Amino acid sequence: MWITDEEQISPNVTHIFAYEDDKIDDKVLVYIIDKANNEITLFPREEFFINKIKFKGFSHLPDELSETGYIKGGVQYYLNKKLSARKINSMTIEKGGINTFRSYNRGYKVIINYDSFKSFKENMNAIVNESKKDKSELADDFFYSIFPRKFTATTTSSQNKLNKVIRNIDESIIPLLSPDDITKIESFYEFLIDKKYKSLSSKFKLITRTKLKIDKIAIQELVDEFDKKLIDDPSENEWGKFLKKYLFLLDSKYVDSIPELNVVLAGARNVDFGLIDSYNYLDIFEIKKPSSILLSPNKDRGNYYWHQDTVKAITQAEKYLYNAERKGALLVEDIEREIGKTVKVVKPRAILLIGHSKQLDDSDKKTDFRILRNSLKNIEIVLYDELLERLKNQKNKVYE
């Protein structure tokens, strides 16, 4: 049995020695506690690759240290293996420290944050405890299998399973997940929604919290890509592919799309894509570039009117709406026959994505643009930066 002996070297410095019960002459220094500097130096009693470990931010032994000079719970054994394997000849465990690894004296020096070290120790304890349970349950199953009338069967504790899963969930496993693993996680989440709560309101809260987190990540990635495209200025076709891909985030009322929708039904140019709302009504989405010129001045009267390129885009959208409504029944049949989707064509609207508000660089342009835009009956003109702002605002939405 090992016991300890203290020597007060100064008012703030204490030496702690350890020795076996009847061998006081063989006592060894295991700790120096320096309260003035809030530092403890451990001199491991057992064989160790380095002769001391510093604990900074401590005036008393932390729970992870034994009074007789070692780190508890088998942690010291695994630390020793790692230190020797990588020739780490200096280690400091520090409250609030930053985990660092650097060259030092023909080897390496590490600083480990105390919270990280504490978590490692706790996880090591959990594994040891679970291992004991697993072995006990294995023994139970063995004796039940050969003497079923004398022993009772046992099953692995669900709580034990839960502890293992929760303890091992972190970002490091993400690169290792296979498609089958991800499918299994998705299926488990469906079970979680279905089985965890009985009330519809609790299920809805769980779904909503998850959706909010997922939307936030997806929208931020979309915003970043949108910003990049505004700089790169790709073609209308590339903008169309990008916007269709993220349709579900562009406007929450739309749930599906039809690429390259032919509403003229006479071999003319197709609409960029049709949009289907949650009630199956069809709208039209037409795309021009953000660099498209919105306004031209009327030099005689000092007003602004639509630039010829914008006039062409509006006229084109009006033609699409006219043909879509006039030949609505045929369009519905064509869509159902060609792509198997059922839609309603009743007074459709057109969304024309075009231009950028940086073109509206004075109050007269802003006023005239607003008047011109509001004068359109079934066509909504959306500027690229307005659409981007809508996306950014979605990150801030709150679910009650």
Buried (B, 14 or more C-beta within 10 A) or exposed (E): EBEBEEEEEEEEBBBBBBBEEEEEEEBEBBBBBBBEEBBBBBBBBEEBBBEBBBBBBBBEBBEBBBEBBBBEBEBBEEBBEEBEEEEBBBBBBBBEBEEEEEEEEEBBBBBBBBEEBBEBBEBBBBBEEBEEBEEEBEEBBEBBEEEEEEBEEBEEEEEBEEBBEEBEEEEEEEEEEEEEEEEEEEEEEEEEBEEEBEEEEEBEBBEEEEEEEEBBEBBEEBBEEBEEBBEEEBEBEBBBEBBBEBBEBBBEEBBBBBEEBBBBEEEEEBBBBBBBBEEEBBBBBBBBBBEBBBBBBEEEEEBBBBBEBBEEBBEBBBBBBEBBBEBBEBBBEBBEEEEEBEBEBEEBBBBBBBBBBEBBEEEBBEEBBEEBBEEBEBBEBBBBBEBBEEBEEBBEEEEE
